[in-house]
Amino acid sequence: MAGGGVGRFGRQKGPMDQKAAPMKVTRKRQYYDVAYKRNAVELAIREGHSVRAAAAVFNVSAAEFYRWRREYGPAPSAAAKGSRTLAEVEAENLRLRMELRRMREREDVLKRSLGILSETPTSGLPKLKR
């Protein structure tokens, strides 16, 4: 008796009557190179896709795409400030230097005027008699 006995309806159990173990679906693991990951993250950010939408487009899980974005995306501080060119930084530096020079000149003028006003006059006013 290879089948395993008598079935519920009085007939011999055969190989078709046995419950089959659920088949495990295996998927071949995909490996993506660094350039592909960087391009995927850059494209998703530039196009404004959400992480889930981008993950669906690139056929990876959302968790995987989050990891790609953390590793290969722009740094948070660079994204918040925005990237500036060297010419922009130099122009700002020049503007700030000129503003500093004007503020120092104003300070000198105020110090001199305060000094003049706080001096006791030596001529033109009658002397106090005590």
NULUM-563457 format. One record per atom (N, C-alpha, C, O, CB): residue number from 1; residue in one letter; atom name; x, y, z. Coordinates in nm, 3 decimals. Glycine has a CB too. Layout:
residues N
- NUM;A;CA;X;Y;Z
...
END
This chain:
residues 130
- 1;M;N;0.082;-0.117;0.000
- 1;M;CA;0.000;0.000;0.000
- 1;M;C;0.087;0.125;0.000
- 1;M;O;0.128;0.176;0.104
- 1;M;CB;-0.094;-0.001;0.119
- 2;A;N;0.112;0.168;-0.114
- 2;A;CA;0.197;0.285;-0.127
- 2;A;C;0.117;0.412;-0.108
- 2;A;O;0.175;0.514;-0.070
- 2;A;CB;0.265;0.286;-0.263
- 3;G;N;-0.013;0.409;-0.132
- 3;G;CA;-0.096;0.528;-0.127
- 3;G;C;-0.125;0.574;0.013
- 3;G;O;-0.136;0.695;0.035
- 3;G;CB;-0.223;0.504;-0.198
- 4;G;N;-0.139;0.486;0.110
- 4;G;CA;-0.158;0.529;0.246
- 4;G;C;-0.293;0.494;0.303
- 4;G;O;-0.337;0.563;0.395
- 4;G;CB;-0.138;0.674;0.255
- 5;G;N;-0.364;0.390;0.255
- 5;G;CA;-0.485;0.346;0.323
- 5;G;C;-0.612;0.376;0.246
- 5;G;O;-0.611;0.411;0.128
- 5;G;CB;-0.493;0.408;0.457
- 6;V;N;-0.725;0.360;0.319
- 6;V;CA;-0.857;0.378;0.261
- 6;V;C;-0.903;0.520;0.288
- 6;V;O;-0.887;0.570;0.399
- 6;V;CB;-0.958;0.275;0.317
- 7;G;N;-0.962;0.584;0.186
- 7;G;CA;-1.007;0.721;0.198
- 7;G;C;-1.142;0.732;0.264
- 7;G;O;-1.198;0.631;0.308
- 7;G;CB;-1.011;0.784;0.063
- 8;R;N;-1.193;0.844;0.271
- 8;R;CA;-1.318;0.875;0.337
- 8;R;C;-1.437;0.807;0.271
- 8;R;O;-1.533;0.772;0.340
- 8;R;CB;-1.338;1.022;0.341
- 9;F;N;-1.436;0.789;0.144
- 9;F;CA;-1.548;0.731;0.071
- 9;F;C;-1.526;0.584;0.039
- 9;F;O;-1.592;0.529;-0.049
- 9;F;CB;-1.572;0.807;-0.056
- 10;G;N;-1.437;0.521;0.108
- 10;G;CA;-1.415;0.378;0.093
- 10;G;C;-1.329;0.340;-0.025
- 10;G;O;-1.325;0.223;-0.063
- 10;G;CB;-1.544;0.310;0.082
- 11;R;N;-1.264;0.430;-0.081
- 11;R;CA;-1.176;0.394;-0.192
- 11;R;C;-1.031;0.408;-0.149
- 11;R;O;-1.001;0.473;-0.049
- 11;R;CB;-1.204;0.482;-0.316
- 12;Q;N;-0.946;0.350;-0.222
- 12;Q;CA;-0.803;0.352;-0.193
- 12;Q;C;-0.746;0.492;-0.216
- 12;Q;O;-0.773;0.555;-0.318
- 12;Q;CB;-0.729;0.248;-0.279
- 13;K;N;-0.666;0.540;-0.118
- 13;K;CA;-0.602;0.669;-0.135
- 13;K;C;-0.487;0.656;-0.233
- 13;K;O;-0.407;0.562;-0.226
- 13;K;CB;-0.552;0.725;0.000
- 14;G;N;-0.479;0.749;-0.321
- 14;G;CA;-0.371;0.749;-0.418
- 14;G;C;-0.285;0.873;-0.401
- 14;G;O;-0.306;0.951;-0.307
- 14;G;CB;-0.427;0.743;-0.561
- 15;P;N;-0.189;0.893;-0.489
- 15;P;CA;-0.099;1.008;-0.477
- 15;P;C;-0.172;1.141;-0.496
- 15;P;O;-0.124;1.243;-0.447
- 15;P;CB;0.013;0.995;-0.578
- 16;M;N;-0.285;1.144;-0.566
- 16;M;CA;-0.358;1.268;-0.587
- 16;M;C;-0.436;1.311;-0.464
- 16;M;O;-0.472;1.428;-0.451
- 16;M;CB;-0.452;1.253;-0.705
- 17;D;N;-0.463;1.218;-0.372
- 17;D;CA;-0.540;1.249;-0.253
- 17;D;C;-0.455;1.310;-0.142
- 17;D;O;-0.508;1.368;-0.047
- 17;D;CB;-0.608;1.124;-0.203
- 18;Q;N;-0.326;1.297;-0.153
- 18;Q;CA;-0.240;1.352;-0.048
- 18;Q;C;-0.225;1.502;-0.067
- 18;Q;O;-0.216;1.553;-0.179
- 18;Q;CB;-0.101;1.282;-0.049
- 19;K;N;-0.221;1.572;0.045
- 19;K;CA;-0.203;1.716;0.039
- 19;K;C;-0.058;1.746;0.002
- 19;K;O;0.036;1.691;0.060
- 19;K;CB;-0.241;1.783;0.173
- 20;A;N;-0.044;1.833;-0.092
- 20;A;CA;0.091;1.871;-0.135
- 20;A;C;0.142;1.982;-0.044
- 20;A;O;0.068;2.071;-0.003
- 20;A;CB;0.092;1.916;-0.284
- 21;A;N;0.268;1.974;-0.014
- 21;A;CA;0.331;2.080;0.066
- 21;A;C;0.333;2.207;-0.019
- 21;A;O;0.359;2.202;-0.139
- 21;A;CB;0.477;2.039;0.111
- 22;P;N;0.305;2.320;0.045
- 22;P;CA;0.307;2.443;-0.034
- 22;P;C;0.445;2.466;-0.094
- 22;P;O;0.547;2.449;-0.028
- 22;P;CB;0.266;2.564;0.052
- 23;M;N;0.445;2.504;-0.221
- 23;M;CA;0.573;2.525;-0.289
- 23;M;C;0.627;2.663;-0.251
- 23;M;O;0.554;2.762;-0.251
- 23;M;CB;0.557;2.513;-0.443
- 24;K;N;0.751;2.667;-0.221
- 24;K;CA;0.815;2.791;-0.185
- 24;K;C;0.863;2.858;-0.315
- 24;K;O;0.940;2.800;-0.392
- 24;K;CB;0.932;2.767;-0.085
- 25;V;N;0.816;2.980;-0.335
- 25;V;CA;0.856;3.052;-0.454
- 25;V;C;0.986;3.124;-0.423
- 25;V;O;0.993;3.207;-0.332
- 25;V;CB;0.745;3.152;-0.502
- 26;T;N;1.085;3.092;-0.497
- 26;T;CA;1.214;3.156;-0.476
- 26;T;C;1.241;3.251;-0.592
- 26;T;O;1.211;3.223;-0.708
- 26;T;CB;1.328;3.051;-0.463
- 27;R;N;1.296;3.360;-0.557
- 27;R;CA;1.330;3.460;-0.657
- 27;R;C;1.480;3.476;-0.658
- 27;R;O;1.543;3.482;-0.552
- 27;R;CB;1.259;3.594;-0.629
- 28;K;N;1.537;3.484;-0.775
- 28;K;CA;1.681;3.501;-0.784
- 28;K;C;1.715;3.642;-0.737
- 28;K;O;1.653;3.739;-0.779
- 28;K;CB;1.732;3.477;-0.930
- 29;R;N;1.812;3.653;-0.651
- 29;R;CA;1.851;3.781;-0.593
- 29;R;C;1.917;3.867;-0.699
- 29;R;O;2.004;3.821;-0.773
- 29;R;CB;1.945;3.761;-0.472
- 30;Q;N;1.873;3.994;-0.705
- 30;Q;CA;1.930;4.088;-0.801
- 30;Q;C;2.040;4.168;-0.733
- 30;Q;O;2.028;4.208;-0.617
- 30;Q;CB;1.820;4.182;-0.857
- 31;Y;N;2.145;4.191;-0.804
- 31;Y;CA;2.254;4.274;-0.756
- 31;Y;C;2.266;4.394;-0.850
- 31;Y;O;2.275;4.378;-0.971
- 31;Y;CB;2.387;4.195;-0.748
- 32;Y;N;2.266;4.512;-0.792
- 32;Y;CA;2.275;4.635;-0.870
- 32;Y;C;2.407;4.703;-0.839
- 32;Y;O;2.448;4.709;-0.723
- 32;Y;CB;2.156;4.729;-0.842
- 33;D;N;2.471;4.755;-0.941
- 33;D;CA;2.597;4.824;-0.916
- 33;D;C;2.572;4.966;-0.863
- 33;D;O;2.460;5.016;-0.869
- 33;D;CB;2.682;4.830;-1.045
- 34;V;N;2.676;5.027;-0.813
- 34;V;CA;2.667;5.157;-0.747
- 34;V;C;2.616;5.264;-0.844
- 34;V;O;2.535;5.349;-0.807
- 34;V;CB;2.803;5.198;-0.689
- 35;A;N;2.663;5.260;-0.968
- 35;A;CA;2.622;5.361;-1.067
- 35;A;C;2.471;5.353;-1.092
- 35;A;O;2.404;5.456;-1.103
- 35;A;CB;2.699;5.341;-1.199
- 36;Y;N;2.418;5.232;-1.100
- 36;Y;CA;2.274;5.215;-1.122
- 36;Y;C;2.195;5.272;-1.004
- 36;Y;O;2.093;5.339;-1.024
- 36;Y;CB;2.240;5.066;-1.141
- 37;K;N;2.241;5.245;-0.884
- 37;K;CA;2.171;5.294;-0.764
- 37;K;C;2.174;5.447;-0.759
- 37;K;O;2.072;5.510;-0.731
- 37;K;CB;2.236;5.235;-0.637
- 38;R;N;2.290;5.506;-0.787
- 38;R;CA;2.300;5.653;-0.785
- 38;R;C;2.209;5.716;-0.889
- 38;R;O;2.140;5.814;-0.862
- 38;R;CB;2.446;5.696;-0.809
- 39;N;N;2.210;5.658;-1.009
- 39;N;CA;2.125;5.712;-1.116
- 39;N;C;1.977;5.698;-1.081
- 39;N;O;1.898;5.788;-1.109
- 39;N;CB;2.155;5.641;-1.248
- 40;A;N;1.940;5.587;-1.020
- 40;A;CA;1.801;5.565;-0.981
- 40;A;C;1.758;5.668;-0.877
- 40;A;O;1.649;5.725;-0.887
- 40;A;CB;1.782;5.423;-0.927
- 41;V;N;1.841;5.692;-0.778
- 41;V;CA;1.808;5.789;-0.672
- 41;V;C;1.802;5.930;-0.731
- 41;V;O;1.711;6.006;-0.700
- 41;V;CB;1.912;5.782;-0.557
- 42;E;N;1.899;5.964;-0.815
- 42;E;CA;1.902;6.097;-0.875
- 42;E;C;1.778;6.120;-0.962
- 42;E;O;1.717;6.227;-0.957
- 42;E;CB;2.029;6.116;-0.960
- 43;L;N;1.741;6.020;-1.040
- 43;L;CA;1.623;6.032;-1.125
- 43;L;C;1.496;6.046;-1.042
- 43;L;O;1.410;6.128;-1.074
- 43;L;CB;1.612;5.910;-1.218
- 44;A;N;1.484;5.968;-0.937
- 44;A;CA;1.365;5.975;-0.852
- 44;A;C;1.353;6.111;-0.785
- 44;A;O;1.242;6.165;-0.774
- 44;A;CB;1.369;5.864;-0.746
- 45;I;N;1.464;6.167;-0.739
- 45;I;CA;1.461;6.299;-0.675
- 45;I;C;1.429;6.407;-0.777
- 45;I;O;1.348;6.496;-0.750
- 45;I;CB;1.595;6.328;-0.606
- 46;R;N;1.493;6.399;-0.893
- 46;R;CA;1.471;6.500;-0.996
- 46;R;C;1.327;6.499;-1.046
- 46;R;O;1.269;6.604;-1.070
- 46;R;CB;1.568;6.478;-1.113
- 47;E;N;1.270;6.379;-1.062
- 47;E;CA;1.133;6.367;-1.110
- 47;E;C;1.030;6.392;-1.000
- 47;E;O;0.913;6.412;-1.028
- 47;E;CB;1.111;6.229;-1.170
- 48;G;N;1.074;6.390;-0.874
- 48;G;CA;0.984;6.416;-0.763
- 48;G;C;0.898;6.296;-0.725
- 48;G;O;0.789;6.313;-0.669
- 48;G;CB;0.896;6.531;-0.796
- 49;H;N;0.946;6.175;-0.754
- 49;H;CA;0.869;6.055;-0.719
- 49;H;C;0.878;6.026;-0.570
- 49;H;O;0.978;6.059;-0.506
- 49;H;CB;0.920;5.934;-0.800
- 50;S;N;0.774;5.966;-0.517
- 50;S;CA;0.781;5.918;-0.379
- 50;S;C;0.869;5.793;-0.378
- 50;S;O;0.900;5.736;-0.482
- 50;S;CB;0.638;5.888;-0.321
- 51;V;N;0.909;5.752;-0.259
- 51;V;CA;0.996;5.635;-0.249
- 51;V;C;0.923;5.511;-0.298
- 51;V;O;0.983;5.428;-0.368
- 51;V;CB;1.043;5.616;-0.104
- 52;R;N;0.797;5.497;-0.263
- 52;R;CA;0.721;5.378;-0.307
- 52;R;C;0.708;5.374;-0.459
- 52;R;O;0.724;5.268;-0.520
- 52;R;CB;0.583;5.377;-0.243
- 53;A;N;0.677;5.489;-0.519
- 53;A;CA;0.663;5.493;-0.664
- 53;A;C;0.795;5.462;-0.733
- 53;A;O;0.800;5.386;-0.830
- 53;A;CB;0.611;5.631;-0.710
- 54;A;N;0.903;5.519;-0.682
- 54;A;CA;1.034;5.494;-0.740
- 54;A;C;1.074;5.347;-0.723
- 54;A;O;1.130;5.287;-0.814
- 54;A;CB;1.140;5.585;-0.677
- 55;A;N;1.044;5.290;-0.607
- 55;A;CA;1.076;5.149;-0.583
- 55;A;C;0.999;5.060;-0.681
- 55;A;O;1.053;4.961;-0.731
- 55;A;CB;1.042;5.109;-0.437
- 56;A;N;0.874;5.096;-0.709
- 56;A;CA;0.796;5.017;-0.804
- 56;A;C;0.853;5.029;-0.944
- 56;A;O;0.857;4.931;-1.018
- 56;A;CB;0.648;5.062;-0.803
- 57;V;N;0.898;5.149;-0.981
- 57;V;CA;0.955;5.169;-1.115
- 57;V;C;1.083;5.087;-1.132
- 57;V;O;1.105;5.027;-1.237
- 57;V;CB;0.985;5.319;-1.139
- 58;F;N;1.166;5.084;-1.029
- 58;F;CA;1.293;5.013;-1.038
- 58;F;C;1.286;4.869;-0.989
- 58;F;O;1.387;4.799;-0.982
- 58;F;CB;1.398;5.087;-0.959
- 59;N;N;1.164;4.824;-0.956
- 59;N;CA;1.138;4.684;-0.920
- 59;N;C;1.220;4.639;-0.798
- 59;N;O;1.279;4.531;-0.798
- 59;N;CB;1.168;4.594;-1.039
- 60;V;N;1.223;4.725;-0.697
- 60;V;CA;1.286;4.689;-0.570
- 60;V;C;1.187;4.722;-0.459
- 60;V;O;1.088;4.791;-0.483
- 60;V;CB;1.424;4.765;-0.549
- 61;S;N;1.214;4.674;-0.340
- 61;S;CA;1.126;4.705;-0.228
- 61;S;C;1.147;4.849;-0.183
- 61;S;O;1.251;4.910;-0.210
- 61;S;CB;1.150;4.606;-0.110
- 62;A;N;1.048;4.902;-0.115
- 62;A;CA;1.058;5.039;-0.065
- 62;A;C;1.174;5.050;0.035
- 62;A;O;1.245;5.150;0.037
- 62;A;CB;0.925;5.083;0.001
- 63;A;N;1.192;4.948;0.119
- 63;A;CA;1.301;4.950;0.217
- 63;A;C;1.436;4.955;0.146
- 63;A;O;1.527;5.026;0.189
- 63;A;CB;1.294;4.826;0.308
- 64;E;N;1.448;4.880;0.038
- 64;E;CA;1.572;4.881;-0.040
- 64;E;C;1.598;5.019;-0.099
- 64;E;O;1.711;5.068;-0.097
- 64;E;CB;1.567;4.775;-0.152
- 65;F;N;1.493;5.081;-0.153
- 65;F;CA;1.511;5.213;-0.214
- 65;F;C;1.542;5.319;-0.108
- 65;F;O;1.619;5.412;-0.134
- 65;F;CB;1.385;5.253;-0.293
- 66;Y;N;1.483;5.306;0.011
- 66;Y;CA;1.518;5.397;0.121
- 66;Y;C;1.668;5.387;0.152
- 66;Y;O;1.735;5.488;0.173
- 66;Y;CB;1.434;5.365;0.248
- 67;R;N;1.718;5.265;0.153
- 67;R;CA;1.859;5.245;0.180
- 67;R;C;1.944;5.308;0.069
- 67;R;O;2.045;5.372;0.098
- 67;R;CB;1.892;5.094;0.194
- 68;W;N;1.904;5.291;-0.056
- 68;W;CA;1.976;5.353;-0.167
- 68;W;C;1.977;5.504;-0.152
- 68;W;O;2.080;5.569;-0.172
- 68;W;CB;1.913;5.312;-0.302
- 69;R;N;1.861;5.560;-0.116
- 69;R;CA;1.851;5.705;-0.104
- 69;R;C;1.941;5.756;0.008
- 69;R;O;2.006;5.859;-0.007
- 69;R;CB;1.706;5.747;-0.079
- 70;R;N;1.947;5.684;0.120
- 70;R;CA;2.031;5.724;0.232
- 70;R;C;2.179;5.716;0.194
- 70;R;O;2.257;5.804;0.230
- 70;R;CB;2.003;5.635;0.355
- 71;E;N;2.217;5.610;0.120
- 71;E;CA;2.358;5.590;0.088
- 71;E;C;2.405;5.673;-0.030
- 71;E;O;2.518;5.723;-0.029
- 71;E;CB;2.383;5.445;0.060
- 72;Y;N;2.320;5.689;-0.132
- 72;Y;CA;2.366;5.751;-0.256
- 72;Y;C;2.297;5.883;-0.288
- 72;Y;O;2.328;5.945;-0.390
- 72;Y;CB;2.346;5.656;-0.369
- 73;G;N;2.206;5.926;-0.204
- 73;G;CA;2.137;6.052;-0.228
- 73;G;C;2.219;6.169;-0.176
- 73;G;O;2.325;6.149;-0.117
- 73;G;CB;1.999;6.052;-0.164
- 74;P;N;2.171;6.290;-0.199
- 74;P;CA;2.244;6.406;-0.150
- 74;P;C;2.237;6.413;0.002
- 74;P;O;2.142;6.366;0.064
- 74;P;CB;2.189;6.535;-0.211
- 75;A;N;2.339;6.472;0.061
- 75;A;CA;2.342;6.489;0.206
- 75;A;C;2.232;6.588;0.246
- 75;A;O;2.205;6.682;0.171
- 75;A;CB;2.481;6.539;0.254
- 76;P;N;2.169;6.569;0.360
- 76;P;CA;2.061;6.659;0.401
- 76;P;C;2.102;6.805;0.410
- 76;P;O;2.024;6.893;0.373
- 76;P;CB;2.007;6.615;0.532
- 77;S;N;2.221;6.832;0.458
- 77;S;CA;2.264;6.972;0.470
- 77;S;C;2.283;7.035;0.333
- 77;S;O;2.250;7.152;0.313
- 77;S;CB;2.393;6.982;0.551
- 78;A;N;2.335;6.960;0.238
- 78;A;CA;2.353;7.013;0.103
- 78;A;C;2.220;7.037;0.036
- 78;A;O;2.204;7.134;-0.039
- 78;A;CB;2.438;6.918;0.019
- 79;A;N;2.124;6.953;0.061
- 79;A;CA;1.993;6.970;0.001
- 79;A;C;1.921;7.090;0.061
- 79;A;O;1.851;7.162;-0.010
- 79;A;CB;1.909;6.844;0.018
- 80;A;N;1.936;7.111;0.190
- 80;A;CA;1.868;7.224;0.255
- 80;A;C;1.928;7.357;0.214
- 80;A;O;1.853;7.452;0.188
- 80;A;CB;1.875;7.209;0.406
- 81;K;N;2.058;7.367;0.206
- 81;K;CA;2.124;7.492;0.170
- 81;K;C;2.118;7.517;0.020
- 81;K;O;2.112;7.632;-0.023
- 81;K;CB;2.268;7.490;0.217
- 82;G;N;2.120;7.415;-0.057
- 82;G;CA;2.129;7.431;-0.201
- 82;G;C;2.276;7.441;-0.238
- 82;G;O;2.357;7.494;-0.162
- 82;G;CB;2.051;7.557;-0.250
- 83;S;N;2.310;7.392;-0.352
- 83;S;CA;2.450;7.396;-0.391
- 83;S;C;2.478;7.530;-0.458
- 83;S;O;2.401;7.576;-0.542
- 83;S;CB;2.485;7.277;-0.486
- 84;R;N;2.589;7.591;-0.420
- 84;R;CA;2.628;7.719;-0.476
- 84;R;C;2.759;7.703;-0.549
- 84;R;O;2.843;7.621;-0.513
- 84;R;CB;2.638;7.827;-0.366
- 85;T;N;2.775;7.782;-0.651
- 85;T;CA;2.899;7.777;-0.727
- 85;T;C;3.005;7.861;-0.657
- 85;T;O;2.975;7.939;-0.566
- 85;T;CB;2.877;7.826;-0.873
- 86;L;N;3.127;7.844;-0.701
- 86;L;CA;3.238;7.919;-0.643
- 86;L;C;3.219;8.068;-0.669
- 86;L;O;3.249;8.150;-0.581
- 86;L;CB;3.372;7.871;-0.700
- 87;A;N;3.171;8.104;-0.785
- 87;A;CA;3.151;8.245;-0.818
- 87;A;C;3.047;8.308;-0.725
- 87;A;O;3.063;8.423;-0.683
- 87;A;CB;3.106;8.261;-0.965
- 88;E;N;2.941;8.234;-0.692
- 88;E;CA;2.839;8.287;-0.601
- 88;E;C;2.896;8.308;-0.461
- 88;E;O;2.866;8.408;-0.396
- 88;E;CB;2.719;8.191;-0.595
- 89;V;N;2.976;8.215;-0.416
- 89;V;CA;3.036;8.227;-0.282
- 89;V;C;3.133;8.345;-0.279
- 89;V;O;3.135;8.420;-0.182
- 89;V;CB;3.110;8.096;-0.244
- 90;E;N;3.212;8.362;-0.386
- 90;E;CA;3.306;8.474;-0.391
- 90;E;C;3.232;8.608;-0.395
- 90;E;O;3.276;8.704;-0.332
- 90;E;CB;3.398;8.461;-0.512
- 91;A;N;3.122;8.614;-0.469
- 91;A;CA;3.044;8.738;-0.477
- 91;A;C;2.986;8.773;-0.339
- 91;A;O;2.988;8.889;-0.298
- 91;A;CB;2.929;8.724;-0.581
- 92;E;N;2.936;8.673;-0.269
- 92;E;CA;2.883;8.698;-0.134
- 92;E;C;2.994;8.744;-0.040
- 92;E;O;2.974;8.833;0.042
- 92;E;CB;2.815;8.572;-0.079
- 93;N;N;3.110;8.683;-0.053
- 93;N;CA;3.224;8.720;0.031
- 93;N;C;3.264;8.866;0.006
- 93;N;O;3.291;8.940;0.101
- 93;N;CB;3.345;8.627;0.004
- 94;L;N;3.267;8.908;-0.119
- 94;L;CA;3.300;9.046;-0.153
- 94;L;C;3.195;9.142;-0.095
- 94;L;O;3.231;9.246;-0.040
- 94;L;CB;3.310;9.062;-0.305
- 95;R;N;3.069;9.109;-0.109
- 95;R;CA;2.961;9.192;-0.057
- 95;R;C;2.973;9.208;0.095
- 95;R;O;2.957;9.318;0.148
- 95;R;CB;2.824;9.132;-0.093
- 96;L;N;3.002;9.099;0.164
- 96;L;CA;3.016;9.104;0.309
- 96;L;C;3.137;9.186;0.352
- 96;L;O;3.131;9.256;0.453
- 96;L;CB;3.025;8.964;0.366
- 97;R;N;3.248;9.177;0.278
- 97;R;CA;3.367;9.257;0.311
- 97;R;C;3.338;9.406;0.296
- 97;R;O;3.380;9.486;0.380
- 97;R;CB;3.485;9.217;0.220
- 98;M;N;3.266;9.443;0.189
- 98;M;CA;3.232;9.584;0.168
- 98;M;C;3.139;9.634;0.279
- 98;M;O;3.155;9.746;0.327
- 98;M;CB;3.166;9.604;0.031
- 99;E;N;3.044;9.552;0.317
- 99;E;CA;2.953;9.590;0.425
- 99;E;C;3.029;9.607;0.556
- 99;E;O;3.000;9.699;0.633
- 99;E;CB;2.842;9.485;0.442
- 100;L;N;3.124;9.520;0.583
- 100;L;CA;3.205;9.531;0.704
- 100;L;C;3.285;9.661;0.704
- 100;L;O;3.296;9.727;0.807
- 100;L;CB;3.300;9.411;0.717
- 101;R;N;3.343;9.698;0.589
- 101;R;CA;3.420;9.821;0.580
- 101;R;C;3.330;9.942;0.608
- 101;R;O;3.371;10.033;0.681
- 101;R;CB;3.484;9.834;0.440
- 102;R;N;3.208;9.945;0.552
- 102;R;CA;3.115;10.056;0.579
- 102;R;C;3.078;10.064;0.727
- 102;R;O;3.071;10.173;0.782
- 102;R;CB;2.988;10.040;0.494
- 103;M;N;3.056;9.951;0.790
- 103;M;CA;3.019;9.949;0.932
- 103;M;C;3.134;10.000;1.018
- 103;M;O;3.111;10.070;1.116
- 103;M;CB;2.978;9.806;0.976
- 104;R;N;3.256;9.965;0.983
- 104;R;CA;3.372;10.014;1.060
- 104;R;C;3.387;10.164;1.044
- 104;R;O;3.420;10.233;1.141
- 104;R;CB;3.500;9.943;1.014
- 105;E;N;3.364;10.217;0.921
- 105;E;CA;3.371;10.361;0.900
- 105;E;C;3.265;10.434;0.983
- 105;E;O;3.293;10.537;1.045
- 105;E;CB;3.354;10.395;0.751
- 106;R;N;3.144;10.379;0.985
- 106;R;CA;3.038;10.439;1.067
- 106;R;C;3.075;10.440;1.214
- 106;R;O;3.053;10.538;1.285
- 106;R;CB;2.906;10.363;1.047
- 107;E;N;3.132;10.329;1.259
- 107;E;CA;3.172;10.319;1.398
- 107;E;C;3.277;10.424;1.432
- 107;E;O;3.269;10.488;1.537
- 107;E;CB;3.225;10.178;1.429
- 108;D;N;3.376;10.444;1.343
- 108;D;CA;3.480;10.544;1.367
- 108;D;C;3.420;10.685;1.373
- 108;D;O;3.457;10.765;1.459
- 108;D;CB;3.586;10.538;1.256
- 109;V;N;3.326;10.714;1.282
- 109;V;CA;3.263;10.845;1.281
- 109;V;C;3.187;10.868;1.411
- 109;V;O;3.196;10.975;1.470
- 109;V;CB;3.167;10.859;1.160
- 110;L;N;3.113;10.768;1.455
- 110;L;CA;3.038;10.782;1.580
- 110;L;C;3.129;10.799;1.701
- 110;L;O;3.099;10.876;1.792
- 110;L;CB;2.949;10.661;1.601
- 111;K;N;3.241;10.729;1.701
- 111;K;CA;3.336;10.742;1.813
- 111;K;C;3.394;10.883;1.816
- 111;K;O;3.407;10.943;1.923
- 111;K;CB;3.449;10.638;1.801
- 112;R;N;3.429;10.936;1.697
- 112;R;CA;3.486;11.070;1.692
- 112;R;C;3.384;11.175;1.735
- 112;R;O;3.416;11.267;1.810
- 112;R;CB;3.537;11.101;1.552
- 113;S;N;3.259;11.159;1.686
- 113;S;CA;3.157;11.258;1.722
- 113;S;C;3.125;11.250;1.871
- 113;S;O;3.100;11.353;1.933
- 113;S;CB;3.029;11.237;1.640
- 114;L;N;3.126;11.132;1.927
- 114;L;CA;3.102;11.118;2.070
- 114;L;C;3.217;11.181;2.148
- 114;L;O;3.195;11.243;2.253
- 114;L;CB;3.086;10.970;2.108
- 115;G;N;3.338;11.166;2.097
- 115;G;CA;3.453;11.225;2.163
- 115;G;C;3.447;11.377;2.159
- 115;G;O;3.481;11.443;2.257
- 115;G;CB;3.582;11.177;2.099
- 116;I;N;3.404;11.432;2.048
- 116;I;CA;3.395;11.578;2.035
- 116;I;C;3.287;11.631;2.127
- 116;I;O;3.307;11.733;2.194
- 116;I;CB;3.365;11.618;1.889
- 117;L;N;3.174;11.565;2.133
- 117;L;CA;3.064;11.613;2.215
- 117;L;C;3.092;11.597;2.364
- 117;L;O;3.039;11.674;2.445
- 117;L;CB;2.937;11.538;2.180
- 118;S;N;3.173;11.502;2.402
- 118;S;CA;3.197;11.481;2.544
- 118;S;C;3.314;11.564;2.597
- 118;S;O;3.337;11.566;2.718
- 118;S;CB;3.223;11.336;2.569
- 119;E;N;3.387;11.631;2.510
- 119;E;CA;3.497;11.716;2.557
- 119;E;C;3.442;11.840;2.625
- 119;E;O;3.336;11.890;2.588
- 119;E;CB;3.591;11.755;2.439
- 120;T;N;3.514;11.888;2.723
- 120;T;CA;3.475;12.015;2.787
- 120;T;C;3.532;12.128;2.703
- 120;T;O;3.649;12.125;2.666
- 120;T;CB;3.526;12.024;2.936
- 121;P;N;3.451;12.224;2.675
- 121;P;CA;3.500;12.333;2.590
- 121;P;C;3.602;12.418;2.666
- 121;P;O;3.586;12.444;2.785
- 121;P;CB;3.383;12.422;2.541
- 122;T;N;3.706;12.459;2.597
- 122;T;CA;3.810;12.540;2.660
- 122;T;C;3.796;12.687;2.623
- 122;T;O;3.847;12.774;2.694
- 122;T;CB;3.947;12.490;2.620
- 123;S;N;3.729;12.715;2.515
- 123;S;CA;3.715;12.856;2.477
- 123;S;C;3.572;12.884;2.435
- 123;S;O;3.500;12.794;2.393
- 123;S;CB;3.813;12.892;2.362
- 124;G;N;3.532;13.007;2.447
- 124;G;CA;3.398;13.046;2.403
- 124;G;C;3.295;13.045;2.511
- 124;G;O;3.192;13.109;2.496
- 124;G;CB;3.354;12.959;2.295
- 125;L;N;3.316;12.976;2.619
- 125;L;CA;3.218;12.969;2.727
- 125;L;C;3.282;13.029;2.853
- 125;L;O;3.402;13.014;2.875
- 125;L;CB;3.171;12.822;2.752
- 126;P;N;3.202;13.096;2.933
- 126;P;CA;3.258;13.152;3.056
- 126;P;C;3.295;13.041;3.153
- 126;P;O;3.230;12.936;3.159
- 126;P;CB;3.159;13.251;3.122
- 127;K;N;3.399;13.068;3.225
- 127;K;CA;3.444;12.968;3.323
- 127;K;C;3.356;12.976;3.446
- 127;K;O;3.306;13.082;3.483
- 127;K;CB;3.592;12.989;3.361
- 128;L;N;3.339;12.865;3.506
- 128;L;CA;3.258;12.857;3.626
- 128;L;C;3.336;12.911;3.746
- 128;L;O;3.454;12.882;3.762
- 128;L;CB;3.213;12.713;3.651
- 129;K;N;3.269;12.988;3.827
- 129;K;CA;3.334;13.036;3.949
- 129;K;C;3.277;12.957;4.064
- 129;K;O;3.156;12.941;4.077
- 129;K;CB;3.313;13.190;3.970
- 130;R;N;3.362;12.911;4.143
- 130;R;CA;3.316;12.835;4.259
- 130;R;C;3.354;12.900;4.384
- 130;R;O;3.322;12.850;4.492
- 130;R;CB;3.368;12.698;4.258
END
